[in-house]
């Protein structure tokens, strides 16, 4: 099976690289990523991929300029034209569009011209940007979903939100039947170094160490977490430490960090290498990241590997993979009282939730996940 991966967002997340890499490791499956890029690309990715691998499996097409992102149809037509000129599309059995709108539109056009079937991955950007802010593209999105063989979500919550929004559509039943959830995986490092489940995690009687790992920006809602912890410290006998690992994004992120560091609860650690981050997870008690929007949140899974209970956002990427209270608690990100109450609830059942996190982390093994993708796309 030869898969053509369409991915305009490849550089922004290691997830895309891992999907393609692990699919290509399955016997009988091969694939190449088509990446439409700027004509003169000096773009620096947050992620370092395998350069040798990319030379073999990444096909960049330098065809975009800086204003194309503001013109959906013009950009799509330009990229479609360049793909036809630079890719032997007929040599592929199936297309995987790594998003509904930008990549799904290309997959639809390739199907119309070449007859090549396609599957879709619906992303956080599709749901929280395109669907909310570009309602004029709704009919386009529905046609893309109509023609897809499969519609894949990384989150049950995202699947529910999309299906709720189109339930009056005349082809709803058809779209619902071919919609499924396949989570994203975590790097092998975290599974190889997961905490020993036979060693019970003990809470310090005096200090509760809360951890956040990720970018520092308004979307991550760190200020609300800090507000909740300042309320919590008045209600529990423990001292609270709020450990923050990550890098501020832009001037607004730097301003957020500056304000966070004024609070005595905050211990800021900057960016950490993998082994240091592993130790930070192991030396913490609980992980909190109630983002306003979230595609999936691999840091939740990293934290699970070390037995940390989680507090995550209701209705966003990680929500509904597990019933509430199994590996953590879902909260309304804007309700600081819910964040506080979630911490108390976890502390009351800490050991059980901690052990559940370690037990369930294998759900996010890339080998298993890649096989799920391959089966959905019709591997024989």
Order of alpha helices (4+ residues) and beta strands (2+ residues): beta-alpha-beta-alpha-beta-alpha-beta-alpha-beta-alpha-beta-alpha-alpha-beta-alpha-beta-alpha-beta-alpha-beta-alpha-beta-alpha-beta-beta-alpha-alpha-alpha
